[in-house]
Amino acid sequence: MPWLQIKIDTNPSHAEILEELLMAAGANAITLEDCKDQPLFEPIRGTTPLWQDTRITGLFDADQDAQAMTRAIRAGWEDIFPATDFPPVKVEILEDKDWEREWMDNFHPIQVGERLWICPSWKDAPDHNAVNLTLDPGLAFGTGTHPTTFMCLKWLDQNDISGKTVVDYGCGSGILGVAALLLGAKQAWGVDNDPQALIATRDNTRRNNLPDEQFEVFMPGKLEDTRADLMLANILAGPLIDLAPVITELVRHEGQLVLSGILQHQADEVIGAYSPWFDFDPVQALDEWVCLSAVKIRQG
Ligand SMILES: C[S@@+](CC[C@H](N)C(=O)[O-])C[C@H]1O[C@@H](n2cnc3c(N)ncnc32)[C@H](O)[C@@H]1O
């Protein structure tokens, strides 16, 4: 089914209100991205563009009336900011994403280590006695084929995580948290800043017959009081470094940390950001990527 996208370029101080107005107009999901270098419309020659910091995209069902929705969003804006021009809006039909999902034909069941298989939900599991994780990543990252995901899954397969509590930070499709639960973990919490990822994680939790409460999902900043036994964070080196205090705080004393999304040449910098609190194992590498594991030895 096609989707309707409403894109609005704004600035950070107006972003939250626009998010609320898009949700009130019926958006199924909202994404925010930096758009400084890619304006929706070419700025008029000789003028300074005013609205080019933050792009908000609302995803709506295609049978909605785009003009009526845009009018409602605009009316809401004018009530709140009567003296500020409504920013430029672009409405697009997002055709059925078959082209984005062509990879599905090439996604086959993958064996990870001794116990675990990742099986696309549209294919049969080859070994019914294995721990089979049934997966449809939707529009989120995480099929198990990427070396960073694969190394985290391998770590889970090789370690005893029975009864543990787990945070899957940057959960994407939810693949790591669901794998942890299927391998015996007691509870998982997922965090992602992409709403599509939270939807995919919830769907994959259900697909594996796990109750929603066993894998709860959150936007960043909503999980402050948790102290997990195990933290899985496959993001990228930059955000992992920036998030070091936040991620550290979510791990209990003597809890474990597994980080990936890191290129080989970035490993030392990431280790440096976490070494005030964690003692690292030898680095694991696959292709140009590494996976770092560690134990928390000092309180954050
Ligand atoms: C490489 S994917 C990993 C997905 C999955 N965990 C896996 O291992 O395949 C990284 C995920 O982190 C999310 N992400 C990136 N930066 C983030 C941040 N600052 N806070 C929370 N999530 C973030 C992205 O939206 C994406 O879903």
The ligand as a MOL file (V3000), in Angstrom:
LIG
                    3D

  0  0  0     0  0            999 V3000
M  V30 BEGIN CTAB
M  V30 COUNTS 27 29 0 0 0
M  V30 BEGIN ATOM
M  V30 1 C 23.0820 -0.1810 13.1120 0
M  V30 2 S 21.4140 -0.1000 13.6300 0 CHG=1
M  V30 3 C 21.3890 -1.5120 14.7320 0
M  V30 4 C 20.0870 -2.2420 14.7310 0
M  V30 5 C 20.1110 -3.5550 15.5100 0
M  V30 6 N 20.3120 -3.3260 16.9330 0
M  V30 7 C 21.2040 -4.4710 14.9990 0
M  V30 8 O 22.1000 -4.8050 15.7650 0
M  V30 9 O 21.1480 -4.8570 13.8240 0 CHG=-1
M  V30 10 C 21.4800 1.2840 14.7140 0
M  V30 11 C 20.1360 1.7200 15.2880 0
M  V30 12 O 20.4260 2.7270 16.2500 0
M  V30 13 C 19.4780 3.7670 16.1250 0
M  V30 14 N 20.1370 4.9790 16.6380 0
M  V30 15 C 21.1030 5.7290 16.0630 0
M  V30 16 N 21.4690 6.7380 16.8640 0
M  V30 17 C 20.7260 6.6190 17.9950 0
M  V30 18 C 20.6330 7.3650 19.2030 0
M  V30 19 N 21.3870 8.4430 19.4140 0
M  V30 20 N 19.7580 6.9630 20.1340 0
M  V30 21 C 18.9840 5.8740 19.9330 0
M  V30 22 N 19.0140 5.1300 18.7980 0
M  V30 23 C 19.8730 5.5010 17.8500 0
M  V30 24 C 19.1300 3.8010 14.6470 0
M  V30 25 O 17.8570 4.3710 14.4380 0
M  V30 26 C 19.1830 2.3220 14.2810 0
M  V30 27 O 17.9220 1.7040 14.4040 0
M  V30 END ATOM
M  V30 BEGIN BOND
M  V30 1 1 1 2
M  V30 2 1 2 3
M  V30 3 1 2 10
M  V30 4 1 3 4
M  V30 5 1 4 5
M  V30 6 1 5 6
M  V30 7 1 5 7
M  V30 8 2 7 8
M  V30 9 1 7 9
M  V30 10 1 10 11
M  V30 11 1 11 12
M  V30 12 1 11 26
M  V30 13 1 12 13
M  V30 14 1 13 14
M  V30 15 1 13 24
M  V30 16 1 14 15
M  V30 17 1 14 23
M  V30 18 2 15 16
M  V30 19 1 16 17
M  V30 20 1 17 18
M  V30 21 2 17 23
M  V30 22 1 18 19
M  V30 23 2 18 20
M  V30 24 1 20 21
M  V30 25 2 21 22
M  V30 26 1 22 23
M  V30 27 1 24 25
M  V30 28 1 24 26
M  V30 29 1 26 27
M  V30 END BOND
M  V30 END CTAB
M  END
